[in-house]
Amino acid sequence: MRETTGISEQGEQTIQDFIHALTTHEDLNPKTLREYASDMKHFISWFETAEHQEEEVIFRIADVATPTLTRYREASQKVMELKPATINRRLITLKRFFDWAVSESTIRRDPSKPVKLVPEGKVSPRHMTDKEEAALIAAAEHGGSLRDQTILIVMLHTGLRTMEICDLAPSDIQIGKRSGQLTVRSGKRNKQREVPLNATCRTALEKYLAVLPTESPYLFPSEKTGDRLTERALRHLIQKYMKAAWLERLSAHDLRHRFGYVMAENTPLHRLAQIMGHDSLDTTMIYVKATRADLQAEVEKIAWQ
């Protein structure tokens, strides 16, 4: 029997069970949960209609095989003509769904594991300008705490990820007269690295550390609980200052990108990759891809008139 939403009651119940599990065990915001539910509904609708045109089919997890998922990927590309980013988001949702189904012993084998994502053309991230950076810092200085001001300075001058900022401990900071460094112990894939601190960073951290309670286990604890600042809370506070500075289309991760772009102007890529914790130079290359105007300026240098 079909629900008024266009998929079977079995399909609707499966989505509800999956979302309930995510709500119970994961710290996901409502928007993300709605996207997961929407992606699942899209796949189940396709499975029950387009995939089985000649018969009425009720969705069952055990009936989905790897070839089913590759046909869905192909239909998304060639029939629905969806963008690679949309297709990949839905495939990632399905991979998470089937991983959950295996963990619940609903199925024995994950059919999504061999399914590859659709190649995406890499687009250089948004480049924060000097004026925008100055406006962001001014907004924090005008209405923010010393902790928040220091967080922004450290992120802009080290390129750390939000998770890495939240996990920093006071003991991870070493400051000398003319040099300093911080140790990242919770990098991507648990890789540890050391990041040098410039004079701006050292000055800000010295001022902040002078008032940080000595018993604090975290460098930037939550001002409400004194415990670890969550990544969600960090993104929220950065957005607060973005809005105060009237900055649009920028996120917490763009502070890391800002560091990457500025450093790439004068730093060899292999050194920048080491500082930012990139596994591949291909990732670091996004910061040196020239714009059409940049390329035009280069060829104009050899013009004869």
Solvent accessible surface area in square Angstrom, and as a share of the most:
residue,aa,sasa,rsa
1,M,164,0.73
2,R,74,0.27
3,E,62,0.28
4,T,148,0.86
5,T,68,0.40
6,G,37,0.36
7,I,1,0.00
8,S,0,0.00
9,E,83,0.37
10,Q,87,0.39
11,G,0,0.00
12,E,32,0.14
13,Q,92,0.41
14,T,11,0.07
15,I,13,0.07
16,Q,106,0.47
17,D,62,0.32
18,F,0,0.00
19,I,31,0.16
20,H,127,0.57
21,A,16,0.12
22,L,11,0.05
23,T,79,0.46
24,T,83,0.48
25,H,146,0.65
26,E,75,0.34
27,D,111,0.58
28,L,46,0.23
29,N,58,0.30
30,P,78,0.49
31,K,123,0.52
32,T,39,0.23
33,L,26,0.13
34,R,153,0.56
35,E,60,0.27
36,Y,26,0.10
37,A,29,0.23
38,S,58,0.37
39,D,1,0.01
40,M,0,0.00
41,K,76,0.32
42,H,51,0.23
43,F,0,0.00
44,I,0,0.00
45,S,38,0.25
46,W,21,0.07
47,F,4,0.02
48,E,3,0.02
49,T,66,0.39
50,A,47,0.37
51,E,37,0.17
52,H,48,0.21
53,Q,154,0.68
54,E,173,0.78
55,E,113,0.51
56,E,124,0.56
57,V,22,0.13
58,I,64,0.33
59,F,0,0.00
60,R,127,0.46
61,I,21,0.10
62,A,66,0.51
63,D,67,0.35
64,V,8,0.05
65,A,48,0.37
66,T,26,0.15
67,P,73,0.46
68,T,7,0.04
69,L,2,0.01
70,T,41,0.24
71,R,117,0.43
72,Y,2,0.01
73,R,56,0.20
74,E,85,0.38
75,A,16,0.12
76,S,1,0.01
77,Q,76,0.34
78,K,144,0.61
79,V,119,0.69
80,M,60,0.27
81,E,138,0.62
82,L,52,0.26
83,K,153,0.65
84,P,55,0.34
85,A,60,0.47
86,T,38,0.22
87,I,4,0.02
88,N,8,0.04
89,R,96,0.35
90,R,33,0.12
91,L,4,0.02
92,I,89,0.45
93,T,2,0.01
94,L,3,0.01
95,K,55,0.23
96,R,75,0.27
97,F,0,0.00
98,F,0,0.00
99,D,86,0.44
100,W,45,0.16
101,A,0,0.00
102,V,53,0.31
103,S,83,0.54
104,E,101,0.45
105,S,97,0.62
106,T,71,0.41
107,I,21,0.11
108,R,239,0.87
109,R,151,0.55
110,D,17,0.09
111,P,4,0.03
112,S,2,0.01
113,K,154,0.65
114,P,72,0.45
115,V,6,0.04
116,K,156,0.66
117,L,74,0.37
118,V,11,0.07
119,P,120,0.76
120,E,90,0.40
121,G,69,0.67
122,K,122,0.52
123,V,130,0.75
124,S,43,0.27
125,P,28,0.17
126,R,67,0.24
127,H,80,0.36
128,M,0,0.00
129,T,68,0.39
130,D,103,0.53
131,K,168,0.71
132,E,30,0.14
133,E,39,0.18
134,A,63,0.49
135,A,34,0.26
136,L,0,0.00
137,I,36,0.18
138,A,54,0.42
139,A,15,0.12
140,A,1,0.00
141,E,109,0.49
142,H,172,0.77
143,G,59,0.57
144,G,18,0.18
145,S,43,0.27
146,L,52,0.26
147,R,25,0.09
148,D,6,0.03
149,Q,40,0.18
150,T,2,0.01
151,I,0,0.00
152,L,0,0.00
153,I,33,0.17
154,V,0,0.00
155,M,2,0.01
156,L,10,0.05
157,H,54,0.24
158,T,0,0.00
159,G,0,0.00
160,L,0,0.00
161,R,32,0.12
162,T,16,0.09
163,M,62,0.28
164,E,1,0.01
165,I,0,0.00
166,C,1,0.00
167,D,46,0.24
168,L,3,0.02
169,A,25,0.19
170,P,39,0.25
171,S,82,0.53
172,D,5,0.02
173,I,18,0.09
174,Q,77,0.34
175,I,51,0.26
176,G,38,0.37
177,K,200,0.85
178,R,221,0.81
179,S,72,0.46
180,G,15,0.14
181,Q,59,0.26
182,L,0,0.00
183,T,8,0.04
184,V,1,0.01
185,R,134,0.49
186,S,25,0.16
187,G,2,0.02
188,K,106,0.45
189,R,157,0.57
190,N,133,0.68
191,K,111,0.47
192,Q,112,0.50
193,R,30,0.11
194,E,100,0.45
195,V,1,0.00
196,P,76,0.48
197,L,6,0.03
198,N,66,0.34
199,A,61,0.47
200,T,67,0.39
201,C,0,0.00
202,R,36,0.13
203,T,91,0.53
204,A,13,0.10
205,L,0,0.00
206,E,96,0.43
207,K,131,0.56
208,Y,10,0.04
209,L,55,0.27
210,A,85,0.66
211,V,101,0.58
212,L,20,0.10
213,P,74,0.47
214,T,140,0.81
215,E,137,0.61
216,S,14,0.09
217,P,82,0.52
218,Y,54,0.21
219,L,0,0.00
220,F,1,0.00
221,P,19,0.12
222,S,18,0.12
223,E,111,0.50
224,K,191,0.81
225,T,104,0.61
226,G,40,0.38
227,D,84,0.43
228,R,69,0.25
229,L,9,0.04
230,T,64,0.37
231,E,54,0.24
232,R,116,0.42
233,A,39,0.31
234,L,0,0.00
235,R,112,0.41
236,H,131,0.59
237,L,13,0.06
238,I,0,0.00
239,Q,61,0.27
240,K,101,0.43
241,Y,6,0.02
242,M,2,0.01
243,K,147,0.62
244,A,63,0.49
245,A,15,0.12
246,W,228,0.80
247,L,22,0.11
248,E,132,0.59
249,R,189,0.69
250,L,12,0.06
251,S,49,0.31
252,A,4,0.03
253,H,82,0.36
254,D,13,0.07
255,L,0,0.00
256,R,8,0.03
257,H,23,0.10
258,R,18,0.07
259,F,13,0.06
260,G,0,0.00
261,Y,20,0.08
262,V,65,0.37
263,M,54,0.24
264,A,14,0.11
265,E,124,0.56
266,N,137,0.70
267,T,26,0.15
268,P,58,0.36
269,L,43,0.21
270,H,112,0.50
271,R,142,0.52
272,L,0,0.00
273,A,8,0.06
274,Q,133,0.59
275,I,25,0.13
276,M,0,0.00
277,G,23,0.22
278,H,26,0.12
279,D,81,0.42
280,S,48,0.31
281,L,86,0.43
282,D,95,0.49
283,T,53,0.31
284,T,0,0.00
285,M,78,0.35
286,I,24,0.12
287,Y,13,0.05
288,V,58,0.33
289,K,96,0.41
290,A,54,0.41
291,T,81,0.47
292,R,214,0.78
293,A,75,0.58
294,D,68,0.35
295,L,106,0.53
296,Q,97,0.43
297,A,54,0.42
298,E,95,0.43
299,V,89,0.51
300,E,96,0.43
301,K,148,0.63
302,I,141,0.71
303,A,48,0.38
304,W,247,0.87
305,Q,199,0.88
